[in-house]
Amino acid sequence: MQYCGNIPDDSLEKLLTKYQMTLVHIAQQQAIPGSHWGDSEAGLIDHSLYVRDDTPVHSALHETCHYICMDHQRRQNLHTDAGGDYDEENAVCYLQILLAEFITNNSQQLAMQEMDEWGYSFRLGSTAKWFYQDADDARRWLEHHAIIDASSNPTFNLRN
């Protein structure tokens, strides 16, 4: 598992900046503000992502993708619970895998492995099988909202 404290550079912060987000590091002994799941899981408040050194990178990416995929109204009132429906959650998971490549020492494969370890469940039994065989609806959702292009490359746009 890759943790935010083990990222050797500012690649996570640079990625968040592309989406008009701010990265806030919290001291190890403090609770993470805006964390929906508690413990070491990343938190969201307004346009800020809160992490500790022991926050899994997949958690930071997942919450970042919630911010990217939510509509403007929810983004304006964001505190802890990102909300969203089934289709948006699938899009968040898909985008999380795509964005893993932008974090130093991370990859799509590592992101999928960590999602499986965390307990994500998909109809085909693994994140990788879902991503490669069953995620066309998530990809289309992201394209429809101009979050990725037709080649599945991030556009660095927020959902309008």
C-alpha positions as CSV (number, residue, x, y, z in Angstrom):
1,M,0.0,0.0,0.0
2,Q,1.3,3.4,-0.9
3,Y,0.8,6.2,1.7
4,C,0.8,10.0,1.2
5,G,3.8,10.3,3.5
6,N,5.8,8.0,1.1
7,I,5.2,10.1,-2.0
8,P,8.8,11.4,-2.7
9,D,7.7,14.7,-4.3
10,D,4.8,17.1,-4.7
11,S,3.0,15.1,-7.5
12,L,-0.2,14.8,-5.4
13,E,-0.2,18.5,-4.7
14,K,0.5,19.3,-8.4
15,L,-2.4,17.0,-9.5
16,L,-4.8,18.7,-7.0
17,T,-3.7,22.2,-8.3
18,K,-4.9,21.2,-11.8
19,Y,-8.4,20.8,-10.3
20,Q,-8.3,24.0,-8.2
21,M,-7.9,22.0,-5.0
22,T,-5.6,22.5,-2.1
23,L,-3.7,19.8,-0.3
24,V,-3.6,20.1,3.5
25,H,-1.2,17.8,5.5
26,I,-2.4,17.0,9.1
27,A,-0.1,16.1,11.9
28,Q,0.0,12.3,12.5
29,Q,-1.7,12.4,15.9
30,Q,-4.6,14.6,14.8
31,A,-8.0,13.5,13.4
32,I,-8.4,14.2,9.6
33,P,-11.0,17.0,9.1
34,G,-13.7,16.1,6.6
35,S,-13.0,12.4,6.6
36,H,-16.1,10.4,5.9
37,W,-14.6,7.1,7.0
38,G,-12.4,8.4,9.8
39,D,-9.1,6.8,10.9
40,S,-6.4,7.6,8.2
41,E,-8.9,8.1,5.3
42,A,-8.7,11.4,3.4
43,G,-11.1,14.2,4.1
44,L,-12.8,16.9,2.0
45,I,-14.0,20.3,3.1
46,D,-14.7,23.0,0.5
47,H,-11.8,22.8,-2.1
48,S,-9.3,21.2,0.3
49,L,-8.2,17.6,0.6
50,Y,-6.9,16.7,4.0
51,V,-4.4,13.8,4.5
52,R,-1.9,12.5,7.0
53,D,1.3,10.6,6.2
54,D,-0.6,7.4,6.9
55,T,-3.4,8.2,4.5
56,P,-3.5,5.7,1.6
57,V,-2.9,7.3,-1.7
58,H,-6.0,5.5,-3.1
59,S,-8.1,7.3,-0.4
60,A,-6.6,10.7,-1.4
61,L,-7.3,9.9,-5.1
62,H,-10.9,8.7,-4.4
63,E,-11.9,11.8,-2.5
64,T,-10.2,14.0,-5.1
65,C,-12.2,12.3,-7.8
66,H,-15.4,12.9,-5.8
67,Y,-14.6,16.6,-5.8
68,I,-13.9,16.5,-9.6
69,C,-17.1,14.5,-10.4
70,M,-19.6,16.3,-8.2
71,D,-21.7,19.1,-9.6
72,H,-21.0,22.8,-8.8
73,Q,-23.8,23.1,-6.2
74,R,-22.5,20.1,-4.1
75,R,-18.9,21.4,-4.5
76,Q,-20.0,24.8,-3.0
77,N,-21.4,23.1,0.1
78,L,-18.8,20.3,0.5
79,H,-18.1,19.1,4.0
80,T,-17.2,15.4,4.6
81,D,-19.9,13.6,2.6
82,A,-19.4,13.9,-1.1
83,G,-22.7,12.4,-1.9
84,G,-23.5,11.4,-5.5
85,D,-25.4,8.6,-7.1
86,Y,-24.4,5.1,-8.4
87,D,-23.3,6.3,-11.8
88,E,-21.2,9.0,-10.3
89,E,-19.6,6.7,-7.8
90,N,-18.5,4.4,-10.7
91,A,-17.1,7.3,-12.5
92,V,-15.2,8.3,-9.4
93,C,-13.6,4.8,-9.2
94,Y,-12.7,4.9,-12.9
95,L,-11.2,8.3,-12.7
96,Q,-9.3,7.3,-9.5
97,I,-7.5,4.6,-11.5
98,L,-6.7,7.0,-14.4
99,L,-5.3,9.6,-12.1
100,A,-3.1,7.1,-10.2
101,E,-0.5,7.5,-13.0
102,F,0.0,11.1,-12.1
103,I,1.4,10.2,-8.6
104,T,5.0,9.3,-8.4
105,N,5.6,5.6,-7.7
106,N,2.0,4.8,-8.3
107,S,0.2,3.1,-11.2
108,Q,-3.2,2.0,-12.4
109,Q,-2.3,-1.6,-11.4
110,L,-1.3,-0.5,-7.9
111,A,-4.5,1.6,-7.5
112,M,-6.6,-1.4,-8.5
113,Q,-4.8,-3.7,-6.1
114,E,-5.3,-1.2,-3.3
115,M,-9.0,-0.7,-4.1
116,D,-9.4,-4.5,-3.9
117,E,-7.5,-4.6,-0.5
118,W,-9.7,-1.7,0.9
119,G,-12.8,-3.7,0.0
120,Y,-14.3,-2.2,-3.1
121,S,-16.5,-4.8,-4.8
122,F,-17.5,-4.9,-8.4
123,R,-19.7,-7.3,-10.2
124,L,-16.8,-9.2,-11.8
125,G,-15.0,-9.8,-8.5
126,S,-12.1,-7.4,-8.9
127,T,-11.3,-3.8,-9.7
128,A,-9.2,-4.8,-12.7
129,K,-11.8,-7.0,-14.2
130,W,-14.4,-4.2,-13.7
131,F,-12.1,-1.5,-15.2
132,Y,-11.2,-3.5,-18.3
133,Q,-14.4,-5.4,-18.9
134,D,-17.4,-3.7,-17.3
135,A,-16.7,0.0,-16.9
136,D,-17.9,1.5,-20.2
137,D,-20.8,3.2,-18.4
138,A,-18.3,5.0,-16.1
139,R,-16.1,6.0,-19.0
140,R,-19.0,7.4,-20.9
141,W,-20.2,9.3,-17.8
142,L,-16.8,10.9,-17.5
143,E,-16.7,11.7,-21.2
144,H,-20.2,13.2,-21.1
145,H,-19.1,15.6,-18.4
146,A,-15.8,16.4,-20.2
147,I,-13.7,15.1,-17.4
148,I,-11.9,12.7,-19.7
149,D,-11.6,12.8,-23.5
150,A,-12.5,10.1,-26.0
151,S,-9.1,8.4,-25.4
152,S,-9.7,8.3,-21.7
153,N,-7.2,11.0,-20.9
154,P,-8.0,13.4,-18.1
155,T,-9.0,16.9,-19.3
156,F,-8.3,18.4,-15.9
157,N,-11.8,19.9,-16.0
158,L,-14.2,19.8,-13.1
159,R,-17.8,18.7,-13.8
160,N,-19.9,21.8,-14.5
